[in-house]
Amino acid sequence: MRIATTIFLTDETVTPVRLARELEQRGFAGLYLPEHTHIPVSRRTPYPAGGDLPREYGRTLDPFVALGQAAAVTERITLGTGITLVAQHDPIGLAKQAATLDHLSGGRFTLGVGYGWNVEEAADHGVEWSTRRELTRDRLALMRALWSAEPTPYEGEYGSVRASFAYPKPVQGPRGPVVGPRTLIGGAAGPKLFAAIAEHADGWLPIGGRGLTESVPKLRAAWEEAGRDPKDLQVVPYAVLPDPGKLAHYADLGVEEVVLQLPPAGEREVLRALDGYAAYL
């Protein structure tokens, strides 16, 4: 099982360069970074985990800039977003960012996609909350048109693009309906999410990894019903606090990669956490 990591990198934590070098030297498989452009001070949306919103949410580094630094000082680890709030981006610009990072890293980029939880943050980007899933689907389709080998137009409900020259292209070739970098979708288990994964992704990023015994068979059924090859489905438990029994259970479910949560802290504390996680490598 590949052991990757995620962390809220901020202006107060260990740097992307220092962390990426340590991960590669120690044998970890990858680094995933979350995204929040800003956190409105006046906010009615409750923090999903309960209680006060942790300080790091309002201080996150831009994941593409940070992962670009990480790519420049490593050769092996995968580099991913966990997750990108696609609805909050211009899709033409986002397609260029993702393809460039994938190209410069030699195909090591994973686009983790999420629908978000912060209504006020999304609203400042002009996102209508009730249609954010449809908007995300539409923007991903437009991005796939730009990533296609030949100039391909796209006309959608929320946006369009003419047939265009758009380089660089992502390194990985098409996988069934999926074009572009490795794409994983995060979110809570359910028919809508599983249909979206089967339609335009390589797999699922379940936060925390709870309930997979019941959820994974349902996802596999939706995947196969969509005509996807069963062996291609990827389930990557995300932001996991590990123990040996938990990882063994994931392995029994066919999980080949897990993403462990690192503290949003300075260099000393983060390296101490990596020392503790070394037992799982």
N, C-alpha and C positions, 0 to 999 in steps of 0.2 A: 504494500500500500504506500502510495506517495503521500508524504507529509508536507503540506504547504502551511502558510501562515497568513493571518490578516492582522491589521493594526490601524488604529486611527492615528495616522501621522499628522502632526500639527507643527506650528511654529515653536512648540515647547518640548517636543519629543526628540528621540534619536533621529538622525537625518536619514533620508532614503539611501544615500550612498553607503553610509556606515552599516545600516541594517542589511542592505542587499549583499554587500561583500561578506558579512558574517553568515548569512543564510547559505550562500553558495559554498563557502569554505567548510561549513558544518554539515553539508549534505542534505539540507532541506530542499523541497521540490519547487517551491514557488512563493510569491508574494502577491497578495490581493489587497487593494485599497478601496475604502468606501468614498462616497461623494456627498457633500452638501455644499452648495454654493454660498449659502448664508442661512441663518436662523433668525427669522423675525422675532423681535423682543416681545411684541404683542402677539400671543399665540394661544388659540383655544385648543388646538390639536394636542391630545395627551401623548406623552412619551409611551411607545408601545410596551416597554418593559416595566412601566409603572414608576412613580416617584418623579423626582426632578430630572430634567434633561442633563446628562453629564456635560461638563465644560467642553470636552473635546469636539462635540458636534458642531459648535460654532467656530472652530478653529482649524478645520481640516485643510490640508494642502490639496491643491488641484491634483487629482490622481494621475492624469496623463502627463503632467509636467514631472511629478515625482517618479512615475514609472519610467519616464524617459531617462532620468538620472540613473535609476537602477539598471536599466538596460545597458547603459554606457559602461558600467563597471562590472558586468557579469557576462557569462557566456552560456549558462546552462539553465538557471531557474526560469520557470514560467512567470509571467507578469500579467496580472489581471485586475479588473475592477470588480469590486464587490460591495456595491453595485454602481453602474452608471444609470442615472435618472434620465433615460432617453427622452421622455416627454419634455424635459426642461432644456433641451438642446436644439439648435438648428441642425437638421439631419445631414445637410450637405457638409457642413463644417465638421460634424462628429464623424461622418464617414471618412473624411480626410485624416482626422486625428488618429482614428483607430487603425486605418490602413498604414499610415506612416509609422506608428509605433510598432505594428506587426512587421513591417518591412525592415526597419532599422534593427529590430531585435532578432531577426532571422526566424520569424514565425512563432515567437514565444508568447504572443499576446492572447489573452482570453477576455472577451467582452462579457462581463456579467451585467445582466439587465434587470432593473427593478422598476416597480410602479410608484414607489414612494409611500410615505406615511404622513408627511407634513403638509397639510392643506395650504397653509399660509405661504410656505416656501414656493410651492408649485404655482399658486395664484400670482405671485410676483413675476413668474415667467410666462404668464398668460395662459396657464393650463386650467381648463375646466375640469374639476375633480371627477365628475361623474363619467367623463369620457376619456380619462387618462389611459386606460388600457387600449382602447381603440386607437387613440393617438399614437401610443407606443408601437402598436402593430403596424400602423401606417408608416411611421418614420423608419422602422426597421426594413420594411419593404422597399422604401425609397433608397435606403443605404445599400441594400443588396443590389439594386439596379446599378448604382455607381460602382460597386465592387465587381460586377459581372465582367467577363473577359472581353465582350464586345459592347460598344456603346448601346445602352438600353434605356428607353424612356420609361417614366413611371408617372401615372396619373392616379392620385388617391383622393380620398375624401378630405384630407387635411393638408396635402401638399403634393407637389409634382416636380419633376425634373425632366428636361429635355435629354435626348440621347447625347451623351457627352464623353469626351476624353477625360478620364479621371484616374490618375496614377499618383503614387504607386498602388498596386493591387495587393490585397492580403496574400500571404504566402500559401496558405492551405487552399486546396482545390474544393469544388463543390461537393457537398455530402447530401445527396437526396435534394430536398428543397432548400437546404442551407447553403448560402454563399457568403464568403467572408471569413473573418477570424473565428476561432472556436467561440461559440456563443452559449452561455448558460443563463437561465432565467431564475431569479429568486422570487420567493413568495410563499404564502401558506397553501397547503395542499387543497386541491379542489378541482372540479371538472373544468372550469374556465382556464385555470393555470395550466393544467395538464394538456388541454387542447392546444394552447399557445405553444407549449414546449414541443409537442409533436409536430406542430405546423412549421415552426421556423427556428428551432434551436437544436443544440447538441445534447442538452440535458438540463438538470435542475440543481439549484443551489439552495437546499433547505436550511434555513437559519437554525442553528442549535442542534439539528439532527434528531429531534424528537418525533416519535410516531411513525418512523420509517417502515416498521413491520407491516402496518396497515396501508400506508400510502404508496410504497414502491410498487406493489402488485397492480394497483389502480393506474399508476402512471404507465407501467409497462403495457397494460391493456389498451390505454389510449394511444400509446406510441405504435403498437402493432396494428390497431384499427386504422391508423393513418397511413399504413403501408410502410412504416419505417422498419429497418433491420433491427431485430432485438439486440444484437451484439453491439450496436452503435450507441445505445442509450448510456449516458453518463449521469450518475447521481453523486454529487459532491457535497457532503455535509459541511456546513460553513459556520465559522465563529464558534467552534466546538471547544469546550473545556474537557480535555481527554482523561480517560482512565483505561486500563487494559481491557476491561470487560466491554466497554463501549466500542472500542476500535475492533475488537474481535467480532462483535455483533454486526458492525458495518461490513466487515469482510464476508461474513456469512450471507449478507444481502447482495453481494457482488460489487460493493463499493471499492474503487481502486484509488481514490484520492480523498483526503480529508483536509480541511483547512482549520488550523488551530488558532485560537484567539490570543493575541499578545496584548499586554497592558499598554495604554497610551501614555508612555512614560519616557523618562530619560534613558540614556545609553546603559547605565549600570543595571537598572531594573529590567530592561528588555533583554539584555544579555543573560541575566540570571534566569529569566523565564526560558530562554533558549536552552540553557544548561539543563533545566528540568525536562524540557520536551525531548532532549536528546535520547532519552530511553525509548522513545517510540520510533526512532529512525531504523 
